[in-house]
Structure formats: structure tokens, C-alpha cells
Amino acid sequence: AEENTKPRRRRGKQAGTEGSRKVLITLKDNDKGWWDVASQTPGRNDVMSKVGTDTALVQKYRQRADELYDLEVSAFNASTEMADQKWMDDTIRKGTLQDRIAAMAVLCNEHPVHKLNVMDQLLNLAGKERRVATMSGEALQNLFVDVYLPSDRKLIPLSQRPLHEYERMVGNGNAGGGKGGGKNNSAGNAPIKTLSPRVLLLWRFEELVKERYSHFLSLISTWLNDALDMHKTFGLRTTIDLLSERPESEVQLLSMAVNKIGDPAKKGCRCRWASIEEAFRTASCYDGDCSQGGTAACSSTALISQGFV
């Protein structure tokens, strides 16, 4: 039997600077996760209601955030203890498959914000042959549930952040007319707000996590359609567990699970129907308000009530 690769949650020691460059994101002991970092900073949790953000504006801030993230990772890497880092890197490169996956999981668990490149290696392994995919898939499931996904909300992409509030107001200061409207022009073209680099970095990081989780779900979809019943069952179990544990992408996970109801390979999946029903009932979109889960949620609630699952 393979050793359990579920990581233990620890906080790594971080120095604050790379020369004169400061590490912007550090997790404190009382933080429940990366989403709690800078929670008191103005604008940290702002979300747009119904106002759309144009693509060019989102791309501009995304590029700016990616530059910040590269600098953040460089500063972090320079601040970590070299001996420990070298041992971990050597294990990932030269260790057994089980040791490599365990080392990657530990790195992501200890430094979730600064080790997304290690998660990418796990995602790459999850796309390999069945044995490798199963081991890395279990590690990824544990990381997403225990480290990367908030338990009480869904991830927010950068396009849903109020980026327009940090742009200059154009033309609003020209009430005085021409060059004579000096004071009004200066006031009108000032930024409405100042966006903290730490907040922008965290917003972009959240979007990067969302992208990687979407990739993970696409891998699970391939497992659900695998020719081998055992691997198909592993995919179904992973789907149910994620649906039960976290609200992120619950409608997509719901659809993935419901689609297996008609699967001809009932032998490998029959034992999971009770678990599917329980997952439907405990998922956050079944809190009595179908509006939160959309049409898919209401349709699946109907499936349960009619005894199909």
C-alpha cells in the first residue's frame, strides 16, 4: 500500500528581504489560509456587483500583477534557508516517485503562495499514466482542500475585482474649461483610489489558484471516462470528496457526478451512489436556496427528490 501523501500543515520561516526587496506575502500563525493575509488592508476583499470590467483593463492589471509575483518569488527564494531548499529540490529531482510527490506536497503546504511552480509539477504528474496520476491526484486533492481553497466562499477572478476604481477619471475635472480649469483638472484626473501592491498580488494569486483548480478538474474528467473501472472509481470518489468539502466549482463537480449516473460500468461505481446523494445534500449550493447553485443545482435537487440518486 502506498504511504499517505497528505501533507501536514506547517509554517515555514521566512526572512523579510532580498537585499532591499521585501517579501510582501507572509502567513501569520493566526491566519486560516492565504486568503486571510492583509485582510485589514483597504480594498482587500472588494468585489464588483454587476459592473463589468473591460478585457484590456483586466489584462493590464494581470500583467502588472504577474511582474509583482515574479519579484515576490525571487525575494522569497532568496530568503529561505539554502540547505533545506537544496535537500527538498534534490528529493524532487532524484527521489522515488512517492518521495518526490510527498516533497512537492510539503513544499506547497508550507509555502502555498510562493510554490505554485511545484503545484504545476504535481498537475503534470497527474496527467501521466494511472499509477502516477492516482498518487499525485490524491496529493493535489489534499492540497486544494486543506491549503488552497477557502471553505466558505468561491475563488474570485481578477475580472470580478473593481479595477476601474483605481483608474484615473478622464474629463471630470474640466468643468472650468480649457487651461483655466487648473484645480478642477488636477482633482478630476487624480486616481480614485490607490491599489496596494500586496492586494493586487493576492488578487492575482487567487486567480492563479482558480486556473490550476480548473486544470485539476479537467484531469478528473478524463479519469471519469477511463476504460479501467478502478481508475474511473477513483475519479468519481475525488469528485464527490471535492464537492462535499469546498464550494469552488461545485456546479461543475455536480454535473460531473450526475453524468456518471448513466455510466454502463455500474459494477465499479454502484457503491458510490449513496455517497453522491450525501454529497449533493451537503454541498453548499444545497442550503435551501437554489439561486446560489443555478439551474444545475435545482435540477440535481429534483433528481434527488425523485429518487434517481
N, C-alpha and C positions, 0 to 999 in steps of 0.2 A: 504494500500500500504506500502511496505517495505521502510524504510528510505535508502537513497542512501549511500552506504558504501565507495564511492570513497574518498580516503584519501587526505588531504591537505598536500602539501609538506612543511616540516619544517626541520630545522637543530637542532639536539639535542646537548646539551652541553656535552663535553667530556673532562675529565681530561687526562693528558698525561701518567700517570704511574700507575702501580700496584706494589707498593714498588719500586723496581728498574727497573721493566719491562715497556717498553714504548709501547703505542698503536701505531702501525705502519700506520694504515689507518684512516685518518680523512678527511672528506669532508669540503672544504672551501666554503665560500659563492659564490665565482665566478666559482665554479665547476658546470658544467651542470649535472654531474652524477658521479657515482663511476669510470667510465671509464676515467675521466679526472684527477683522483688522480695520482700524481707522473708522470705527462705527460712529464716533463722535465728530468726525470731520464734516463740515458743511457740504451738503450735496452728495454724500457717500451713498445713500440709499434712494436717491431720486430716480423716479421712473416716469416716463410720459404716460398720459392717459390715452388720448386718442389722436394727438398731434403726430403727423408723420415726419420723419427726418429724411431729407433727400440723400440719395446714394453717394453723391460727391462729398457731402459733409461727413458722412459716416466714414468714408474711405480716408478722408484727410486725418480724422482723429485716430483711425485704426493704424495708419502708417506712423503717426506720431507716437502712439502707444507701443507699437512694435519696436521702435527705436529705444524707447524707455525700457522696455522689457529686456532687450539685448544688453543694455548698460547695467540693468539690475542683476542679471545673471552673472555678468562679468565681475561685478562688485562682490556678489555673494561667493562666487568660486574663489576669489582672491582672499576671502575672509575665513574660509573653512580650514580646518587642520589638515595639512597635506598628507600626513601618514595615514589617517583614517580614510581619506578620499582615495589614496593610491590603493589601499587594500581592497576597498569596495570596487574600484574600477578593475583591478586585477581579477576579482571574483567574477565580475560580469563578463569579462573577456575570456577567461580560461577555466572557470569552474564548470562543474557538471550542470546539466540543464536545470535541475532542481535548485542547486545553489545559486545559479545565475538569476532565476526568477525570484527567489527569496531575497537576494541582494537588491534587485530592482525594486521590489515591493517595499523594502525597508527604506531605501532612499526616497521614494515617493511619499512614504508615510511620514518621514522625518522632515522633509523639505518639499512640501507639495507645490508651493509656488515656483520654486527655482529648479525643479527637476522634471518639468514636462517632457524634456527630451528623453528621459528614461521611460516615462509612460509610453512615449511613441515606440520605443523598442519593445515594450510589452505588447502593444497593439500589433506590431509587426509579427511577433511570435504567435499571436492569437489567430493570425491568418495562415499559419503553416498547417502541417499535417495534424491529424486528430489528437494524438497524444500531446504534442506541444501546445496545440490550441486549447485543450482541456486544462492543462496546468496553468497556462498564462491567463486563460479566461477566468479561472477561479480567483487568481490574484487580482485581476482587474475588477471583478465584481466586488471583492472585499474593499479595494481601494476607493471605488466610486461610492459605496455605501458608507464606509467608515471615515473617509477623508475628504472626498471631493464634492459630494452632493449635499446641500442643506436638507434637513429633514422636514422643514416647514414651508418651503417655497420652491418654485421652479427657477432655473437659471435664466438670467436676463441678458439678451444680446445687446451689443453696443447700439444697434439701430433703435432700441427702445429707451435709450437714455436721452435726457433733454439737452442734447449737444447744442441746439440752436440758442440756448440761453447763455452760452459762452462765446457767441459770435458778436461782432460789433454791429450796432444799429446803423443802418445806412440811410441817410437822408432825413432822419428825425430831428437833426439839430440845425436845419436850415431855415427855421422859421423867421430868422432875422433877415434872410435874403442875402445872397452873394457873399462877398468877403466881409461884409459888415456884421455878419452874424457870428462873430468870433466865439463868444462864450457859449452860445447855444450849440454851435457846430462842434466845439470841443466836448461838451457834455453829451451831445447826441451820438457821437462816434466812439464813446468810451465803451469798453466791454461791460455787458450787463453783470456778469459775474466772473470771478477768477477760478478756473478749474485747477484743483490741486493735482500735481503730477502723480501723487500717490493714489488719488481717487481714480484718475484716468487709467493708471496701471492696473488697478484692481478690477475696474470695469472690463478692460480688455482681457485680463486673465480669466474672468468669469466666462467671457465669450469663447475663449480658447478651450476651457473645460467643456463647454457645451458642444463644441465641434468634435472633441475627442469622444465624448459620450455618444454622440450621433454615429461616429465611426464604429464604436463598440456595438451598438445596436444593429448596425448593418452586418457585422460579423455574426452576431447571434442569429440573424435572419437566415444566413447561409447554413448555420448549424441546424436550424429547424427544418431545413429541406434536405438534410444529408441522407444519403442512401442507407447509412448504418443506423439502426434504431437506437443503439446506445448513445450515439453522439446526438441524435435528434432529441432524445430524452434529456440529455444534459442541457441542450439549448432551451428546452421548454422549462426545465427547472430554474435555469438562470433568469429567464423571462419572468416567471412567477415571483421569484425572490425579489427582483428589482421592482416589480410592480407593487409588491407588498411593502417594501421598505422606504421608497422615495417617490415624491410626486413628479420628478422630472420625466418628461416624455411619457407620462402614464397612458395617454390615449394611444400613442403608437405601440407601446407594450401591450396594451389591452387588445388592440387589433391583431397583433402577432399571436397572442394566446388564443383568441377566439378563432382565428384561422386554422388552428390545429384541431378544432372540434371535429371537422370533417376529414381528418387525416386517415387514410386507409390503414396505416400501421397502428392499429389500436392496441396491439399487444404491449408495445413499449410505452405507450402513453396513457393507457386506461387508468393506471394507478394515480395519475396526476389530476383527474377531473375534479376531485374533491378539493384539491389544493387550488385549482384555478378558481373555483367558486369562492373559496375563502379569500383569495387574493382580490377578487372583484369586490367583495364586501368590505375589505379593509383598506383598499386603495383610497387615497384622499379625494378622488373625484366622486366617491360614493358617500358623501357626507350628508346626503339628503337633498342636495341642490345640484340637479343635472346640468345647470347652466355652467358650472365650473368645468365640467368634463366635455361639454359639447354633445353633438349628435351621437358620437360613438359611445359615450358614457351612457346616455339614456337608452340607446339600443341594446347595450350589453346588460343593463339593468333589466330590461324587458326579457332578454334571454334567460336570465336567472329566474325571474318570476314565473316564466312559462315552463321551467324545468329542463331547459336544454343543456344547462351546465350545473 
